[in-house]
Amino acid sequence: MWCYDCPSLGLLGCGPSREDAIARFESEFAFLWDEIACESDDALLPQAQDLKRRLTRLVSSPSRTAPA
């Protein structure tokens, strides 16, 4: 069993193989990104706003990192 975690974001991805664990971790991160980081602050509780700030500090804008 493989597991990857990020306690500061509350993320955990486990699977029977390394690839499965990474895929599950990525899926969990994508869910948090879509549901928290992309949401308006007005629609989030204070704890979720804090999580949003932590997520956005870790990720650059895709438009700035996309290859030309």
mmCIF file of the N, C-alpha and C atoms, coordinates in Angstrom:
data_MODEL
# 
_entry.id   MODEL 
# 
loop_
_atom_site.group_PDB 
_atom_site.id 
_atom_site.type_symbol 
_atom_site.label_atom_id 
_atom_site.label_alt_id 
_atom_site.label_comp_id 
_atom_site.label_asym_id 
_atom_site.label_entity_id 
_atom_site.label_seq_id 
_atom_site.pdbx_PDB_ins_code 
_atom_site.Cartn_x 
_atom_site.Cartn_y 
_atom_site.Cartn_z 
_atom_site.occupancy 
_atom_site.B_iso_or_equiv 
_atom_site.pdbx_formal_charge 
_atom_site.auth_seq_id 
_atom_site.auth_comp_id 
_atom_site.auth_asym_id 
_atom_site.auth_atom_id 
_atom_site.pdbx_PDB_model_num 
ATOM 1   N N  . MET A 1 1  ? 0.848   -1.179 0.000   1.00 0.00 ? 1  MET A N  1 
ATOM 2   C CA . MET A 1 1  ? 0.000   0.000  0.000   1.00 0.00 ? 1  MET A CA 1 
ATOM 3   C C  . MET A 1 1  ? 0.890   1.238  0.000   1.00 0.00 ? 1  MET A C  1 
ATOM 4   N N  . TRP A 1 2  ? 0.606   2.140  -0.915  1.00 0.00 ? 2  TRP A N  1 
ATOM 5   C CA . TRP A 1 2  ? 1.308   3.418  -1.002  1.00 0.00 ? 2  TRP A CA 1 
ATOM 6   C C  . TRP A 1 2  ? 0.379   4.525  -0.543  1.00 0.00 ? 2  TRP A C  1 
ATOM 7   N N  . CYS A 1 3  ? 0.945   5.525  0.135   1.00 0.00 ? 3  CYS A N  1 
ATOM 8   C CA . CYS A 1 3  ? 0.163   6.690  0.564   1.00 0.00 ? 3  CYS A CA 1 
ATOM 9   C C  . CYS A 1 3  ? 0.998   7.949  0.412   1.00 0.00 ? 3  CYS A C  1 
ATOM 10  N N  . TYR A 1 4  ? 0.336   8.995  -0.021  1.00 0.00 ? 4  TYR A N  1 
ATOM 11  C CA . TYR A 1 4  ? 0.918   10.337 -0.073  1.00 0.00 ? 4  TYR A CA 1 
ATOM 12  C C  . TYR A 1 4  ? -0.020  11.244 0.700   1.00 0.00 ? 4  TYR A C  1 
ATOM 13  N N  . ASP A 1 5  ? 0.565   12.122 1.525   1.00 0.00 ? 5  ASP A N  1 
ATOM 14  C CA . ASP A 1 5  ? -0.300  13.011 2.281   1.00 0.00 ? 5  ASP A CA 1 
ATOM 15  C C  . ASP A 1 5  ? 0.295   14.400 2.380   1.00 0.00 ? 5  ASP A C  1 
ATOM 16  N N  . CYS A 1 6  ? -0.568  15.333 2.662   1.00 0.00 ? 6  CYS A N  1 
ATOM 17  C CA . CYS A 1 6  ? -0.189  16.722 2.916   1.00 0.00 ? 6  CYS A CA 1 
ATOM 18  C C  . CYS A 1 6  ? -1.073  17.177 4.070   1.00 0.00 ? 6  CYS A C  1 
ATOM 19  N N  . PRO A 1 7  ? -0.615  16.965 5.305   1.00 0.00 ? 7  PRO A N  1 
ATOM 20  C CA . PRO A 1 7  ? -1.437  17.283 6.471   1.00 0.00 ? 7  PRO A CA 1 
ATOM 21  C C  . PRO A 1 7  ? -1.896  18.739 6.534   1.00 0.00 ? 7  PRO A C  1 
ATOM 22  N N  . SER A 1 8  ? -1.063  19.663 6.061   1.00 0.00 ? 8  SER A N  1 
ATOM 23  C CA . SER A 1 8  ? -1.450  21.071 6.137   1.00 0.00 ? 8  SER A CA 1 
ATOM 24  C C  . SER A 1 8  ? -2.657  21.398 5.272   1.00 0.00 ? 8  SER A C  1 
ATOM 25  N N  . LEU A 1 9  ? -2.920  20.568 4.262   1.00 0.00 ? 9  LEU A N  1 
ATOM 26  C CA . LEU A 1 9  ? -4.097  20.755 3.412   1.00 0.00 ? 9  LEU A CA 1 
ATOM 27  C C  . LEU A 1 9  ? -5.166  19.704 3.670   1.00 0.00 ? 9  LEU A C  1 
ATOM 28  N N  . GLY A 1 10 ? -4.863  18.752 4.539   1.00 0.00 ? 10 GLY A N  1 
ATOM 29  C CA . GLY A 1 10 ? -5.819  17.687 4.814   1.00 0.00 ? 10 GLY A CA 1 
ATOM 30  C C  . GLY A 1 10 ? -5.969  16.711 3.665   1.00 0.00 ? 10 GLY A C  1 
ATOM 31  N N  . LEU A 1 11 ? -4.913  16.529 2.893   1.00 0.00 ? 11 LEU A N  1 
ATOM 32  C CA . LEU A 1 11 ? -4.958  15.653 1.721   1.00 0.00 ? 11 LEU A CA 1 
ATOM 33  C C  . LEU A 1 11 ? -4.318  14.308 2.020   1.00 0.00 ? 11 LEU A C  1 
ATOM 34  N N  . LEU A 1 12 ? -4.936  13.260 1.500   1.00 0.00 ? 12 LEU A N  1 
ATOM 35  C CA . LEU A 1 12 ? -4.406  11.905 1.614   1.00 0.00 ? 12 LEU A CA 1 
ATOM 36  C C  . LEU A 1 12 ? -4.819  11.123 0.382   1.00 0.00 ? 12 LEU A C  1 
ATOM 37  N N  . GLY A 1 13 ? -3.851  10.490 -0.247  1.00 0.00 ? 13 GLY A N  1 
ATOM 38  C CA . GLY A 1 13 ? -4.130  9.625  -1.395  1.00 0.00 ? 13 GLY A CA 1 
ATOM 39  C C  . GLY A 1 13 ? -3.412  8.312  -1.214  1.00 0.00 ? 13 GLY A C  1 
ATOM 40  N N  . CYS A 1 14 ? -4.165  7.222  -1.173  1.00 0.00 ? 14 CYS A N  1 
ATOM 41  C CA . CYS A 1 14 ? -3.577  5.892  -0.979  1.00 0.00 ? 14 CYS A CA 1 
ATOM 42  C C  . CYS A 1 14 ? -4.040  4.965  -2.081  1.00 0.00 ? 14 CYS A C  1 
ATOM 43  N N  . GLY A 1 15 ? -3.199  3.985  -2.390  1.00 0.00 ? 15 GLY A N  1 
ATOM 44  C CA . GLY A 1 15 ? -3.566  2.989  -3.388  1.00 0.00 ? 15 GLY A CA 1 
ATOM 45  C C  . GLY A 1 15 ? -2.617  1.809  -3.341  1.00 0.00 ? 15 GLY A C  1 
ATOM 46  N N  . PRO A 1 16 ? -2.986  0.750  -4.027  1.00 0.00 ? 16 PRO A N  1 
ATOM 47  C CA . PRO A 1 16 ? -2.165  -0.462 -4.016  1.00 0.00 ? 16 PRO A CA 1 
ATOM 48  C C  . PRO A 1 16 ? -0.843  -0.299 -4.758  1.00 0.00 ? 16 PRO A C  1 
ATOM 49  N N  . SER A 1 17 ? -0.752  0.710  -5.621  1.00 0.00 ? 17 SER A N  1 
ATOM 50  C CA . SER A 1 17 ? 0.502   0.984  -6.317  1.00 0.00 ? 17 SER A CA 1 
ATOM 51  C C  . SER A 1 17 ? 0.849   2.455  -6.152  1.00 0.00 ? 17 SER A C  1 
ATOM 52  N N  . ARG A 1 18 ? 2.082   2.775  -6.445  1.00 0.00 ? 18 ARG A N  1 
ATOM 53  C CA . ARG A 1 18 ? 2.528   4.170  -6.370  1.00 0.00 ? 18 ARG A CA 1 
ATOM 54  C C  . ARG A 1 18 ? 1.690   5.040  -7.293  1.00 0.00 ? 18 ARG A C  1 
ATOM 55  N N  . GLU A 1 19 ? 1.452   4.555  -8.499  1.00 0.00 ? 19 GLU A N  1 
ATOM 56  C CA . GLU A 1 19 ? 0.680   5.309  -9.484  1.00 0.00 ? 19 GLU A CA 1 
ATOM 57  C C  . GLU A 1 19 ? -0.750  5.558  -9.012  1.00 0.00 ? 19 GLU A C  1 
ATOM 58  N N  . ASP A 1 20 ? -1.369  4.534  -8.401  1.00 0.00 ? 20 ASP A N  1 
ATOM 59  C CA . ASP A 1 20 ? -2.738  4.689  -7.882  1.00 0.00 ? 20 ASP A CA 1 
ATOM 60  C C  . ASP A 1 20 ? -2.784  5.711  -6.751  1.00 0.00 ? 20 ASP A C  1 
ATOM 61  N N  . ALA A 1 21 ? -1.800  5.668  -5.870  1.00 0.00 ? 21 ALA A N  1 
ATOM 62  C CA . ALA A 1 21 ? -1.761  6.607  -4.755  1.00 0.00 ? 21 ALA A CA 1 
ATOM 63  C C  . ALA A 1 21 ? -1.581  8.041  -5.255  1.00 0.00 ? 21 ALA A C  1 
ATOM 64  N N  . ILE A 1 22 ? -0.704  8.227  -6.230  1.00 0.00 ? 22 ILE A N  1 
ATOM 65  C CA . ILE A 1 22 ? -0.503  9.559  -6.798  1.00 0.00 ? 22 ILE A CA 1 
ATOM 66  C C  . ILE A 1 22 ? -1.775  10.036 -7.479  1.00 0.00 ? 22 ILE A C  1 
ATOM 67  N N  . ALA A 1 23 ? -2.424  9.163  -8.229  1.00 0.00 ? 23 ALA A N  1 
ATOM 68  C CA . ALA A 1 23 ? -3.664  9.540  -8.921  1.00 0.00 ? 23 ALA A CA 1 
ATOM 69  C C  . ALA A 1 23 ? -4.750  9.941  -7.922  1.00 0.00 ? 23 ALA A C  1 
ATOM 70  N N  . ARG A 1 24 ? -4.857  9.220  -6.825  1.00 0.00 ? 24 ARG A N  1 
ATOM 71  C CA . ARG A 1 24 ? -5.858  9.566  -5.814  1.00 0.00 ? 24 ARG A CA 1 
ATOM 72  C C  . ARG A 1 24 ? -5.518  10.873 -5.113  1.00 0.00 ? 24 ARG A C  1 
ATOM 73  N N  . PHE A 1 25 ? -4.237  11.086 -4.844  1.00 0.00 ? 25 PHE A N  1 
ATOM 74  C CA . PHE A 1 25 ? -3.808  12.347 -4.241  1.00 0.00 ? 25 PHE A CA 1 
ATOM 75  C C  . PHE A 1 25 ? -4.128  13.509 -5.183  1.00 0.00 ? 25 PHE A C  1 
ATOM 76  N N  . GLU A 1 26 ? -3.806  13.340 -6.458  1.00 0.00 ? 26 GLU A N  1 
ATOM 77  C CA . GLU A 1 26 ? -4.098  14.381 -7.450  1.00 0.00 ? 26 GLU A CA 1 
ATOM 78  C C  . GLU A 1 26 ? -5.593  14.656 -7.545  1.00 0.00 ? 26 GLU A C  1 
ATOM 79  N N  . SER A 1 27 ? -6.382  13.608 -7.478  1.00 0.00 ? 27 SER A N  1 
ATOM 80  C CA . SER A 1 27 ? -7.836  13.763 -7.531  1.00 0.00 ? 27 SER A CA 1 
ATOM 81  C C  . SER A 1 27 ? -8.360  14.543 -6.334  1.00 0.00 ? 27 SER A C  1 
ATOM 82  N N  . GLU A 1 28 ? -7.840  14.245 -5.153  1.00 0.00 ? 28 GLU A N  1 
ATOM 83  C CA . GLU A 1 28 ? -8.237  14.969 -3.948  1.00 0.00 ? 28 GLU A CA 1 
ATOM 84  C C  . GLU A 1 28 ? -7.834  16.442 -4.039  1.00 0.00 ? 28 GLU A C  1 
ATOM 85  N N  . PHE A 1 29 ? -6.615  16.689 -4.544  1.00 0.00 ? 29 PHE A N  1 
ATOM 86  C CA . PHE A 1 29 ? -6.154  18.067 -4.694  1.00 0.00 ? 29 PHE A CA 1 
ATOM 87  C C  . PHE A 1 29 ? -7.042  18.811 -5.687  1.00 0.00 ? 29 PHE A C  1 
ATOM 88  N N  . ALA A 1 30 ? -7.353  18.177 -6.815  1.00 0.00 ? 30 ALA A N  1 
ATOM 89  C CA . ALA A 1 30 ? -8.198  18.806 -7.830  1.00 0.00 ? 30 ALA A CA 1 
ATOM 90  C C  . ALA A 1 30 ? -9.577  19.141 -7.266  1.00 0.00 ? 30 ALA A C  1 
ATOM 91  N N  . PHE A 1 31 ? -10.122 18.247 -6.442  1.00 0.00 ? 31 PHE A N  1 
ATOM 92  C CA . PHE A 1 31 ? -11.414 18.513 -5.820  1.00 0.00 ? 31 PHE A CA 1 
ATOM 93  C C  . PHE A 1 31 ? -11.329 19.741 -4.925  1.00 0.00 ? 31 PHE A C  1 
ATOM 94  N N  . LEU A 1 32 ? -10.304 19.802 -4.067  1.00 0.00 ? 32 LEU A N  1 
ATOM 95  C CA . LEU A 1 32 ? -10.132 20.975 -3.202  1.00 0.00 ? 32 LEU A CA 1 
ATOM 96  C C  . LEU A 1 32 ? -9.962  22.245 -4.028  1.00 0.00 ? 32 LEU A C  1 
ATOM 97  N N  . TRP A 1 33 ? -9.195  22.147 -5.080  1.00 0.00 ? 33 TRP A N  1 
ATOM 98  C CA . TRP A 1 33 ? -8.966  23.320 -5.920  1.00 0.00 ? 33 TRP A CA 1 
ATOM 99  C C  . TRP A 1 33 ? -10.281 23.806 -6.524  1.00 0.00 ? 33 TRP A C  1 
ATOM 100 N N  . ASP A 1 34 ? -11.030 22.893 -7.112  1.00 0.00 ? 34 ASP A N  1 
ATOM 101 C CA . ASP A 1 34 ? -12.292 23.268 -7.766  1.00 0.00 ? 34 ASP A CA 1 
ATOM 102 C C  . ASP A 1 34 ? -13.324 23.793 -6.781  1.00 0.00 ? 34 ASP A C  1 
ATOM 103 N N  . GLU A 1 35 ? -13.421 23.162 -5.621  1.00 0.00 ? 35 GLU A N  1 
ATOM 104 C CA . GLU A 1 35 ? -14.480 23.497 -4.671  1.00 0.00 ? 35 GLU A CA 1 
ATOM 105 C C  . GLU A 1 35 ? -14.111 24.612 -3.689  1.00 0.00 ? 35 GLU A C  1 
ATOM 106 N N  . ILE A 1 36 ? -12.831 24.809 -3.429  1.00 0.00 ? 36 ILE A N  1 
ATOM 107 C CA . ILE A 1 36 ? -12.414 25.805 -2.435  1.00 0.00 ? 36 ILE A CA 1 
ATOM 108 C C  . ILE A 1 36 ? -11.640 26.954 -3.090  1.00 0.00 ? 36 ILE A C  1 
ATOM 109 N N  . ALA A 1 37 ? -10.555 26.642 -3.766  1.00 0.00 ? 37 ALA A N  1 
ATOM 110 C CA . ALA A 1 37 ? -9.692  27.695 -4.307  1.00 0.00 ? 37 ALA A CA 1 
ATOM 111 C C  . ALA A 1 37 ? -10.376 28.526 -5.384  1.00 0.00 ? 37 ALA A C  1 
ATOM 112 N N  . CYS A 1 38 ? -11.286 27.932 -6.126  1.00 0.00 ? 38 CYS A N  1 
ATOM 113 C CA . CYS A 1 38 ? -11.970 28.654 -7.202  1.00 0.00 ? 38 CYS A CA 1 
ATOM 114 C C  . CYS A 1 38 ? -13.253 29.327 -6.737  1.00 0.00 ? 38 CYS A C  1 
ATOM 115 N N  . GLU A 1 39 ? -13.601 29.164 -5.488  1.00 0.00 ? 39 GLU A N  1 
ATOM 116 C CA . GLU A 1 39 ? -14.842 29.732 -4.946  1.00 0.00 ? 39 GLU A CA 1 
ATOM 117 C C  . GLU A 1 39 ? -14.612 31.147 -4.441  1.00 0.00 ? 39 GLU A C  1 
ATOM 118 N N  . SER A 1 40 ? -15.651 31.956 -4.508  1.00 0.00 ? 40 SER A N  1 
ATOM 119 C CA . SER A 1 40 ? -15.603 33.312 -3.960  1.00 0.00 ? 40 SER A CA 1 
ATOM 120 C C  . SER A 1 40 ? -15.455 33.250 -2.446  1.00 0.00 ? 40 SER A C  1 
ATOM 121 N N  . ASP A 1 41 ? -14.660 34.145 -1.887  1.00 0.00 ? 41 ASP A N  1 
ATOM 122 C CA . ASP A 1 41 ? -14.486 34.193 -0.426  1.00 0.00 ? 41 ASP A CA 1 
ATOM 123 C C  . ASP A 1 41 ? -15.821 34.374 0.291   1.00 0.00 ? 41 ASP A C  1 
ATOM 124 N N  . ASP A 1 42 ? -16.711 35.117 -0.319  1.00 0.00 ? 42 ASP A N  1 
ATOM 125 C CA . ASP A 1 42 ? -18.019 35.367 0.299   1.00 0.00 ? 42 ASP A CA 1 
ATOM 126 C C  . ASP A 1 42 ? -18.827 34.091 0.504   1.00 0.00 ? 42 ASP A C  1 
ATOM 127 N N  . ALA A 1 43 ? -18.567 33.079 -0.308  1.00 0.00 ? 43 ALA A N  1 
ATOM 128 C CA . ALA A 1 43 ? -19.312 31.824 -0.224  1.00 0.00 ? 43 ALA A CA 1 
ATOM 129 C C  . ALA A 1 43 ? -18.651 30.809 0.715   1.00 0.00 ? 43 ALA A C  1 
ATOM 130 N N  . LEU A 1 44 ? -17.485 31.163 1.272   1.00 0.00 ? 44 LEU A N  1 
ATOM 131 C CA . LEU A 1 44 ? -16.725 30.233 2.113   1.00 0.00 ? 44 LEU A CA 1 
ATOM 132 C C  . LEU A 1 44 ? -16.751 30.637 3.575   1.00 0.00 ? 44 LEU A C  1 
ATOM 133 N N  . LEU A 1 45 ? -16.792 29.641 4.431   1.00 0.00 ? 45 LEU A N  1 
ATOM 134 C CA . LEU A 1 45 ? -16.637 29.881 5.866   1.00 0.00 ? 45 LEU A CA 1 
ATOM 135 C C  . LEU A 1 45 ? -15.181 30.271 6.141   1.00 0.00 ? 45 LEU A C  1 
ATOM 136 N N  . PRO A 1 46 ? -14.907 30.902 7.279   1.00 0.00 ? 46 PRO A N  1 
ATOM 137 C CA . PRO A 1 46 ? -13.529 31.332 7.573   1.00 0.00 ? 46 PRO A CA 1 
ATOM 138 C C  . PRO A 1 46 ? -12.485 30.219 7.464   1.00 0.00 ? 46 PRO A C  1 
ATOM 139 N N  . GLN A 1 47 ? -12.804 29.027 7.924   1.00 0.00 ? 47 GLN A N  1 
ATOM 140 C CA . GLN A 1 47 ? -11.844 27.913 7.838   1.00 0.00 ? 47 GLN A CA 1 
ATOM 141 C C  . GLN A 1 47 ? -11.554 27.563 6.371   1.00 0.00 ? 47 GLN A C  1 
ATOM 142 N N  . ALA A 1 48 ? -12.565 27.593 5.534   1.00 0.00 ? 48 ALA A N  1 
ATOM 143 C CA . ALA A 1 48 ? -12.374 27.312 4.111   1.00 0.00 ? 48 ALA A CA 1 
ATOM 144 C C  . ALA A 1 48 ? -11.602 28.441 3.434   1.00 0.00 ? 48 ALA A C  1 
ATOM 145 N N  . GLN A 1 49 ? -11.817 29.685 3.870   1.00 0.00 ? 49 GLN A N  1 
ATOM 146 C CA . GLN A 1 49 ? -11.046 30.801 3.327   1.00 0.00 ? 49 GLN A CA 1 
ATOM 147 C C  . GLN A 1 49 ? -9.561  30.633 3.644   1.00 0.00 ? 49 GLN A C  1 
ATOM 148 N N  . ASP A 1 50 ? -9.249  30.149 4.840   1.00 0.00 ? 50 ASP A N  1 
ATOM 149 C CA . ASP A 1 50 ? -7.863  29.882 5.217   1.00 0.00 ? 50 ASP A CA 1 
ATOM 150 C C  . ASP A 1 50 ? -7.262  28.799 4.327   1.00 0.00 ? 50 ASP A C  1 
ATOM 151 N N  . LEU A 1 51 ? -8.013  27.733 4.090   1.00 0.00 ? 51 LEU A N  1 
ATOM 152 C CA . LEU A 1 51 ? -7.554  26.661 3.207   1.00 0.00 ? 51 LEU A CA 1 
ATOM 153 C C  . LEU A 1 51 ? -7.340  27.207 1.799   1.00 0.00 ? 51 LEU A C  1 
ATOM 154 N N  . LYS A 1 52 ? -8.243  28.050 1.329   1.00 0.00 ? 52 LYS A N  1 
ATOM 155 C CA . LYS A 1 52 ? -8.107  28.653 0.004   1.00 0.00 ? 52 LYS A CA 1 
ATOM 156 C C  . LYS A 1 52 ? -6.797  29.435 -0.083  1.00 0.00 ? 52 LYS A C  1 
ATOM 157 N N  . ARG A 1 53 ? -6.471  30.219 0.930   1.00 0.00 ? 53 ARG A N  1 
ATOM 158 C CA . ARG A 1 53 ? -5.219  30.979 0.922   1.00 0.00 ? 53 ARG A CA 1 
ATOM 159 C C  . ARG A 1 53 ? -4.009  30.049 0.871   1.00 0.00 ? 53 ARG A C  1 
ATOM 160 N N  . ARG A 1 54 ? -4.053  28.952 1.622   1.00 0.00 ? 54 ARG A N  1 
ATOM 161 C CA . ARG A 1 54 ? -2.932  28.002 1.605   1.00 0.00 ? 54 ARG A CA 1 
ATOM 162 C C  . ARG A 1 54 ? -2.786  27.358 0.230   1.00 0.00 ? 54 ARG A C  1 
ATOM 163 N N  . LEU A 1 55 ? -3.912  26.997 -0.389  1.00 0.00 ? 55 LEU A N  1 
ATOM 164 C CA . LEU A 1 55 ? -3.876  26.387 -1.720  1.00 0.00 ? 55 LEU A CA 1 
ATOM 165 C C  . LEU A 1 55 ? -3.319  27.360 -2.756  1.00 0.00 ? 55 LEU A C  1 
ATOM 166 N N  . THR A 1 56 ? -3.820  28.581 -2.748  1.00 0.00 ? 56 THR A N  1 
ATOM 167 C CA . THR A 1 56 ? -3.391  29.530 -3.779  1.00 0.00 ? 56 THR A CA 1 
ATOM 168 C C  . THR A 1 56 ? -1.939  29.967 -3.597  1.00 0.00 ? 56 THR A C  1 
ATOM 169 N N  . ARG A 1 57 ? -1.415  29.903 -2.384  1.00 0.00 ? 57 ARG A N  1 
ATOM 170 C CA . ARG A 1 57 ? 0.009   30.198 -2.183  1.00 0.00 ? 57 ARG A CA 1 
ATOM 171 C C  . ARG A 1 57 ? 0.887   29.110 -2.803  1.00 0.00 ? 57 ARG A C  1 
ATOM 172 N N  . LEU A 1 58 ? 0.376   27.901 -2.869  1.00 0.00 ? 58 LEU A N  1 
ATOM 173 C CA . LEU A 1 58 ? 1.151   26.783 -3.402  1.00 0.00 ? 58 LEU A CA 1 
ATOM 174 C C  . LEU A 1 58 ? 1.130   26.691 -4.920  1.00 0.00 ? 58 LEU A C  1 
ATOM 175 N N  . VAL A 1 59 ? 0.118   27.273 -5.552  1.00 0.00 ? 59 VAL A N  1 
ATOM 176 C CA . VAL A 1 59 ? -0.096  27.074 -6.983  1.00 0.00 ? 59 VAL A CA 1 
ATOM 177 C C  . VAL A 1 59 ? 0.000   28.398 -7.724  1.00 0.00 ? 59 VAL A C  1 
ATOM 178 N N  . SER A 1 60 ? 0.796   28.415 -8.776  1.00 0.00 ? 60 SER A N  1 
ATOM 179 C CA . SER A 1 60 ? 0.856   29.588 -9.644  1.00 0.00 ? 60 SER A CA 1 
ATOM 180 C C  . SER A 1 60 ? -0.327  29.545 -10.595 1.00 0.00 ? 60 SER A C  1 
ATOM 181 N N  . SER A 1 61 ? -0.661  30.662 -11.157 1.00 0.00 ? 61 SER A N  1 
ATOM 182 C CA . SER A 1 61 ? -1.745  30.721 -12.131 1.00 0.00 ? 61 SER A CA 1 
ATOM 183 C C  . SER A 1 61 ? -1.386  29.854 -13.333 1.00 0.00 ? 61 SER A C  1 
ATOM 184 N N  . PRO A 1 62 ? -2.294  28.977 -13.782 1.00 0.00 ? 62 PRO A N  1 
ATOM 185 C CA . PRO A 1 62 ? -2.001  28.141 -14.947 1.00 0.00 ? 62 PRO A CA 1 
ATOM 186 C C  . PRO A 1 62 ? -1.648  28.968 -16.181 1.00 0.00 ? 62 PRO A C  1 
ATOM 187 N N  . SER A 1 63 ? -2.225  30.156 -16.302 1.00 0.00 ? 63 SER A N  1 
ATOM 188 C CA . SER A 1 63 ? -1.936  30.973 -17.477 1.00 0.00 ? 63 SER A CA 1 
ATOM 189 C C  . SER A 1 63 ? -0.489  31.468 -17.483 1.00 0.00 ? 63 SER A C  1 
ATOM 190 N N  . ARG A 1 64 ? 0.130   31.560 -16.281 1.00 0.00 ? 64 ARG A N  1 
ATOM 191 C CA . ARG A 1 64 ? 1.510   31.997 -16.210 1.00 0.00 ? 64 ARG A CA 1 
ATOM 192 C C  . ARG A 1 64 ? 2.495   30.843 -16.370 1.00 0.00 ? 64 ARG A C  1 
ATOM 193 N N  . THR A 1 65 ? 2.052   29.619 -16.178 1.00 0.00 ? 65 THR A N  1 
ATOM 194 C CA . THR A 1 65 ? 2.974   28.494 -16.229 1.00 0.00 ? 65 THR A CA 1 
ATOM 195 C C  . THR A 1 65 ? 2.779   27.618 -17.466 1.00 0.00 ? 65 THR A C  1 
ATOM 196 N N  . ALA A 1 66 ? 1.750   27.900 -18.249 1.00 0.00 ? 66 ALA A N  1 
ATOM 197 C CA . ALA A 1 66 ? 1.480   27.081 -19.425 1.00 0.00 ? 66 ALA A CA 1 
ATOM 198 C C  . ALA A 1 66 ? 2.555   27.322 -20.483 1.00 0.00 ? 66 ALA A C  1 
ATOM 199 N N  . PRO A 1 67 ? 2.983   26.251 -21.170 1.00 0.00 ? 67 PRO A N  1 
ATOM 200 C CA . PRO A 1 67 ? 3.985   26.428 -22.209 1.00 0.00 ? 67 PRO A CA 1 
ATOM 201 C C  . PRO A 1 67 ? 3.430   27.246 -23.370 1.00 0.00 ? 67 PRO A C  1 
ATOM 202 N N  . ALA A 1 68 ? 4.295   27.990 -24.024 1.00 0.00 ? 68 ALA A N  1 
ATOM 203 C CA . ALA A 1 68 ? 3.882   28.851 -25.149 1.00 0.00 ? 68 ALA A CA 1 
ATOM 204 C C  . ALA A 1 68 ? 3.750   28.050 -26.426 1.00 0.00 ? 68 ALA A C  1 
# 
